[in-house]
Amino acid sequence: RFVHHRPARPGDTLTARTIVEDIRDAGRNELMSMRMEIRTTDGELICEAYNLIVSRGTAASAGA
């Protein structure tokens, strides 16, 4: 999901910072929620990007 605060303009120099907001278990899987802030070098917020990463757990081995 993206939340745009203003369009990036020609000549803007942008930086990006990713913040891990949450890590949690969901059954055998793990979920990590992240938010990326995209800003100008003056600190003006341009966009926020939200991501959810799923790390799938392994199934139990047969006979283990």
Phi and psi restraints in degrees (value plus and minus 20) as a CYANA .aco file:
   2 PHE   PHI    -141.0  -101.0
   2 PHE   PSI     118.4   158.4
   3 VAL   PHI    -140.3  -100.3
   3 VAL   PSI      90.8   130.8
   4 HIS   PHI    -113.7   -73.7
   4 HIS   PSI     108.7   148.7
   5 HIS   PHI    -118.1   -78.1
   5 HIS   PSI     -50.7   -10.7
   6 ARG   PHI    -185.7  -145.7
   6 ARG   PSI     137.9   177.9
   7 PRO   PHI     -89.4   -49.4
   7 PRO   PSI     127.5   167.5
   8 ALA   PHI     -92.1   -52.1
   8 ALA   PSI     119.2   159.2
   9 ARG   PHI    -133.1   -93.1
   9 ARG   PSI     133.5   173.5
  10 PRO   PHI     -74.8   -34.8
  10 PRO   PSI     114.3   154.3
  11 GLY   PHI      75.7   115.7
  11 GLY   PSI     -35.6     4.4
  12 ASP   PHI     -84.8   -44.8
  12 ASP   PSI     116.8   156.8
  13 THR   PHI    -125.6   -85.6
  13 THR   PSI     102.2   142.2
  14 LEU   PHI    -130.4   -90.4
  14 LEU   PSI     129.3   169.3
  15 THR   PHI    -143.9  -103.9
  15 THR   PSI     136.2   176.2
  16 ALA   PHI    -151.2  -111.2
  16 ALA   PSI     117.8   157.8
  17 ARG   PHI    -152.4  -112.4
  17 ARG   PSI     109.2   149.2
  18 THR   PHI    -123.8   -83.8
  18 THR   PSI     111.9   151.9
  19 ILE   PHI    -136.4   -96.4
  19 ILE   PSI     105.5   145.5
  20 VAL   PHI    -101.5   -61.5
  20 VAL   PSI      95.1   135.1
  21 GLU   PHI    -112.6   -72.6
  21 GLU   PSI     -47.5    -7.5
  22 ASP   PHI    -183.0  -143.0
  22 ASP   PSI     123.2   163.2
  23 ILE   PHI    -153.3  -113.3
  23 ILE   PSI     107.9   147.9
  24 ARG   PHI    -168.8  -128.8
  24 ARG   PSI     138.1   178.1
  25 ASP   PHI    -104.0   -64.0
  25 ASP   PSI     124.6   164.6
  26 ALA   PHI    -159.9  -119.9
  26 ALA   PSI      65.7   105.7
  27 GLY   PHI      48.1    88.1
  27 GLY   PSI    -147.1  -107.1
  28 ARG   PHI    -102.3   -62.3
  28 ARG   PSI     -29.1    10.9
  29 ASN   PHI    -117.1   -77.1
  29 ASN   PSI     142.5   182.5
  30 GLU   PHI    -141.6  -101.6
  30 GLU   PSI     120.5   160.5
  31 LEU   PHI    -136.5   -96.5
  31 LEU   PSI     114.1   154.1
  32 MET   PHI    -144.8  -104.8
  32 MET   PSI      99.9   139.9
  33 SER   PHI    -117.0   -77.0
  33 SER   PSI     111.9   151.9
  34 MET   PHI    -151.8  -111.8
  34 MET   PSI     131.3   171.3
  35 ARG   PHI    -149.0  -109.0
  35 ARG   PSI     110.2   150.2
  36 MET   PHI    -128.7   -88.7
  36 MET   PSI     109.1   149.1
  37 GLU   PHI    -122.0   -82.0
  37 GLU   PSI     105.7   145.7
  38 ILE   PHI    -129.6   -89.6
  38 ILE   PSI     100.0   140.0
  39 ARG   PHI    -151.0  -111.0
  39 ARG   PSI     141.3   181.3
  40 THR   PHI     -96.8   -56.8
  40 THR   PSI     146.6   186.6
  41 THR   PHI     -86.8   -46.8
  41 THR   PSI     -34.8     5.2
  42 ASP   PHI    -105.1   -65.1
  42 ASP   PSI     -24.0    16.0
  43 GLY   PHI      76.0   116.0
  43 GLY   PSI     -18.6    21.4
  44 GLU   PHI     -93.1   -53.1
  44 GLU   PSI     106.8   146.8
  45 LEU   PHI     -93.3   -53.3
  45 LEU   PSI     103.5   143.5
  46 ILE   PHI    -118.9   -78.9
  46 ILE   PSI     -66.1   -26.1
  47 CYS   PHI    -176.5  -136.5
  47 CYS   PSI     129.2   169.2
  48 GLU   PHI    -139.4   -99.4
  48 GLU   PSI     113.9   153.9
  49 ALA   PHI    -139.2   -99.2
  49 ALA   PSI     108.1   148.1
  50 TYR   PHI    -129.0   -89.0
  50 TYR   PSI     114.6   154.6
  51 ASN   PHI    -153.2  -113.2
  51 ASN   PSI     127.1   167.1
  52 LEU   PHI    -145.2  -105.2
  52 LEU   PSI      97.2   137.2
  53 ILE   PHI    -122.4   -82.4
  53 ILE   PSI     112.1   152.1
  54 VAL   PHI    -130.5   -90.5
  54 VAL   PSI     101.8   141.8
  55 SER   PHI    -121.6   -81.6
  55 SER   PSI      90.9   130.9
  56 ARG   PHI     -97.5   -57.5
  56 ARG   PSI     113.6   153.6
  57 GLY   PHI     -96.9   -56.9
  57 GLY   PSI     142.6   182.6
  58 THR   PHI    -106.9   -66.9
  58 THR   PSI     126.1   166.1
  59 ALA   PHI     -95.1   -55.1
  59 ALA   PSI     130.1   170.1
  60 ALA   PHI     -82.7   -42.7
  60 ALA   PSI     116.8   156.8
  61 SER   PHI     -93.5   -53.5
  61 SER   PSI     125.1   165.1
  62 ALA   PHI     -86.7   -46.7
  62 ALA   PSI     111.0   151.0
  63 GLY   PHI      60.4   100.4
  63 GLY   PSI     -13.0    27.0
